[in-house]
Amino acid sequence: MSQEFPELGIYTLPGRINDPQRTLEEAPLADKLGIGSIFYR
């Protein structure tokens, strides 16, 4: 998919998350929305 918003980025797993599986759910959604970068901690 083309990046509609290459200047935007998101953090996955903000705060204290016990289940890192959420990253696998959030990454495809960010790609679908055209988000340029995904950061995780």
C-alpha angles and dihedrals in degrees: 000000000000117000109247092181107031091160092060125084135179135206117227120208098022114187123355108341120171097195116059089185087090089076089065089055096044099046097064090045091053089049091050090051091051097245111169102215140020121201127188134187 
